[in-house]
Amino acid sequence: MSRPYLPSLVLRDYLHAVAALHPHLRGMLDFGRPGAAEALAELAATVSEFDTDSTGRGDSYRRAQRDTLVRWTGMRRLLELATPADAEPVTLILDVLGGDGTVARAASSQSACFESKLSFVTGDVSGHMVDRALAHGLPAVRQAAHFLFLRDGSVDAVLLAYGTHHIPAHQRPPAVAEAARVVRPGGRIVLHDFDESSPMAGFFAEVVHPHAAGGHDYRHFTRAELAGLFADADLPVRVVDLYDPLIVRADTERAAYAGMRDYVGDMYGVRDFFATIGDDAVWRLLTHHFDHTGYLAAIGGRDGVPARPVVYRADGQFVAEVPRMAIVATATRAA
């Protein structure tokens, strides 16, 4: 009997479905490349914390992603970095850690922001996430970052973001090598994470790990590690700081506070914990853990970036903004 590839599909049925719905993706897939059988067996044995809430925070995470624009400020900049200088009318981006297609759905709703039309293939190690991406009508493939089922040079850009710290340390070099393999000559690779010394990493360690189901015992990247990974792959790299806030908009001040509370609670699997401490304490907790005063000073400051979480009026609405600074490596495959 064939192993399930997705929760409800074996590989044969998945390929039939993709051929009918997303023929371009079907032509890019290569499940016959050396090592694919072992990679498929590894996937079949993988239980991800992003499958369901019973395995971690999958259902909660997907609930948070209903509003695809909470992280749009950072997403937009990442997509600008990923778009090659010689972009064709359509730029095809592989979102390696794409979950249920949040980046693809956000970009689709904001398509006027880009000169080149952006097209996506959403990847993820969680079969449940890929199922949901397909249900959203998106081309999607279940694969691990360190072994991709795409053909050589089949995409214009590769994005590794919003979960790269989940890639085990020994799989990070092959993940970068795989990104370089599947991107076309002249195409870009963008890798995003939060510095190990950042407030975001501290929030994961001090709030998410002790209070979320399954914890969060993952090591974030450092600037030196990012530079080293790309150097080892013989890719000239630039590491930059990127403002990547959480932004929730609402009609009232109270709703803005509540919206941010619910988003962070669902996104990071700590909604039950938040319920035990009360709304005022939640905002104090966010203000404490996302205080970027020292971090911003260490990187030389950043104009227009709030040092702490804030709620303000803009365009007739109340806006709750939680600052986050990320580090991003960008590289271009040699032509």
N, C-alpha and C positions, 0 to 999 in steps of 0.2 A: 504494500500500500504506500502511495506517495505521501511524504510528509507535508503537512500544511505549510504553505508559504505565507499566506495571510490568514487571519482567524477563520475565514469562511472559504478560502480558495487554496487549492494546490497550485503548483507552479504552472502546469499546463493550462488550467482554466484562467489563471491570471494573464498569461500570454495571449490567450484567445480574446479576453476582454480588452486588453491594451491594443491589440491589433485592430479591433473594431472601433474603439473610442479614441485612441491616441496613436495612430499609425506611425507618426514621426518618432515617438518614443520607442515603439516596437523595433524600428530599424536601428536604433542606437544600442539596444540591449544585446549583451553577449554573455549568456549563461553557460557557454561552452568553453570559455577561456580557462587556461590551466589554473587549478585551485578553486574553481567555482563550486565543485561538488562539496569540498570541505567547508567552504564559506556558507553554503546553503545549510549544511548540517549544523554549523555553529549557530546560524540564525534560528533554526528550528528549536534549538535547545535554550535559546535566550528568552528570559523573562525580564521585561523592562519595567522600570518604575513608572514609565509613561504609558503603559498598557491601559490600566484601569486604576481606580482608587484602591482596589483590593491588593494591587501590587505596588502601590506607591501613591502617585497623584495624577494619574492619566486623565480621569474624568474631570477632575478639578482644573487641571491645566487647560484642557480643551474648552471648559466653560469660560475661563479667563480670555481665551483667544477669540471669543465672539466679537469683541471689540478689537479689530485688527490694528487700530491706529494708536493704541496706547504707547507703543514703542516706535511710532512712525518716524520721529525725528532722527533716531539712530539708524533705523532701517534705510531711510532715504539716503543718508550719507554713505552707508555701506554699498548700496546699489550704485551710487555715483562712482565710488571707488572701483567697483567691479566692472563697470562699463568700459570696454577697450576704447582707446583713443581713435581707432579706425572702425568704430562700430558700424555695422551694417544697419539697414532699416529695422531689423529685428535682432536683438541680442538674446541669445539663449543662455540662461544661467542655471547651473546645477546648485540647488540649495541642499547641501549634504545632510544637514541636521534640521530638515524643514518641518518636522512634526506633521501637523494636519494642514500644512500649507499656509501658515499665517503670513509669511513674507509675500508669497505669490498673491494671496487675496488682498493684502494691503496695497501692493503695487498696482494691481488691477483697478482698484478703486481710486488710485491717484495717478493714473497713467499720464495725465497732462504734465506731470512734473519732469518727464524725461523726453529728450530729443529722439532717442532710439526707442522703439517699442520693445518692452521687455517680455520675454517668454521664459517659462520656468519648467524645470523638472524637479519635483520635490522628492527628496530621499529621506529615509529615516530607518533606524534599526528596529523600531517598534511596529509590528504588524498592525496594531490597532490604530496607530497614527496614520499609516499609509492607507488603511481602509477608509479613514475619515477624509483624507486628502482626495482619494478617488471619488468618494461620495460628493465632495464639493465640485467635482468635474475637472479636477486637476490631473495632469500626467504625473504619476508617482511610482516609485520603485522602493521596495524594501531592500536595504543593503547597509552594511557597516561601513564606517568612514575609511577603515583600513583595507577594504576590499570592495571595489565598486564594480557593478555589473554593466558598465557602459564601455563602449568601444573607445579606442585611442582617438584623441583629438575631436571628440564628438560635440563639445560645448564651447561657447565663447568665453565663459567665465565660471569660476567655482567659488561658492560662498560657504565658508564653515563658520557658523555663528550661532549664538544662543544655545549653548550646550557643549561647546568644545572641551570644557573642563571635564565632561563625562568620559571623554576618550582616555583610556588608561595610558600611562606614560609610555609604555613599550609599543603602543599602537600609534602614537603621534607621528613618529617619522614615516611609517608607511602611509598614514593618512595624507600627509603632505605630498609624498611621492605619487599616490594615486590621483590626487588633485592635479598634479603636473602632467600625469599621463593622459587624463581625459580632456584637458583643456587644449584648444587648438594653439598652434604657434601664434604668438602675438596676443593670446588671451590672458586674462588676469585671474589670479588667485587671491582671495581676501579671507583672512583668518582673524576672527574677533573673539576676545574673551575679556575678563576682568582681571587686572593684575592681582597677584597673590597678596599684595599689600594694600589693596583698595578697600573702601568701605563696603562694596558689594560682596567681596570675598569674606569680609568680616561678618556681614549679615548672614550669609550662608552658614558660616561656622558657628555663630553664636545664637542664631534664632532658628534657622531652618533645620540644621542638623539635629538639635535636641528636641524639636517639637513637631517635625513632619514625619509622617509614616515612612519608615525605611531610612530616615536620616538623610544626610547629604555629605558623605565622606569622600569628597573629591578635591584634588589639588588643582588650583588654578594655575594659569601661565605666569611667567615673568617676561619682561622685555628681552632678557638675555636668552631665555629658552626659545622665544619666537624667532629671534635673529638666528640662533643656532640651528633650528629646524630647517629653515630655508637655505642657510649656508650649506648644510649637509646635503640638501637636494640640488645644490649648484644653481640656486635661484637668487639673484640679487634682490634684496628685500628692503623695504622701508617700513619702520614701525612708528605709528602715529597715535596720538591721543584723540579720542572721539567722544563727544558728548552724546549720551544715549539714555535720556531720561524716561521715566514713566509719567505720562500725562493723561489725566482723566478730566473730562469736561462734563458739566452738569448745569441745570437751570438754577439751583440754589447752592449756597455755601455748604449747607449740611449735606446735600446730596453729593457734592464733590468730595467731601471728607469720606462719606460712606462708600462712594464708588472706588476710591483709592484703597480703602480698607478691604473691600471685597475682592478687588483685583489682586492685590498683593497676597491676600489670604488664599485665594484659589491658585494663583500662579505658582506659589511656592509651597503649597500644601500645609499652610499654617492657619487656615480659617478657624478650625476648632480651638486652637490655642488663642487666637485673637478674641474669640467669644468669651473666654474665661477672664480676660483682663479689662474689657470695656473699651469703648470708643476713644475716650480721652487718652487712656494709657497706650492704645495702639498708635495714635499720632505722636505721642512722646517717644515711643519706641522707634518709630520711623525717623523722627527728627534726630534722635541720638545716633542711630546706626548709619544714617545716610548724611551725616555731617561731613562735608567734603572740605572744610576749611584747611585742615592740615595737608590733605592730599593735593588740593589745588596749589597750595604754596610750594609743595615739593616738586611739582611739574612746571612751575613758573607762572602759575595763574592762568585764567581763561576768561576773557571778556564775555559778559552776558550770561554766564553760568551761575545760577544761584548756589550758594554754598550749602544751603539746608533746604529740606522740604518746605514748600510754601503753597498757599492758596491765594489766588488773586482774581480780579475781574479782567476779562478780555472778550471783545466782540459780543458783548451782551450776555456772556456766560461766566460761571465761576470755574476756575481751572485749578486743579490740584496737581502740583509738579514735584516729583521726587527725583533729585539729581542722581545721575550715575555717570561715572567716567570709565570708559573702556580703553583697552589697548588693541590696536589693529595692525596686523602685518599685511602688506600688499606686495605682490610680485607679479611680473609679467614673464610668461614663457617665451624664450628666445624664438624669434621667427626663423 
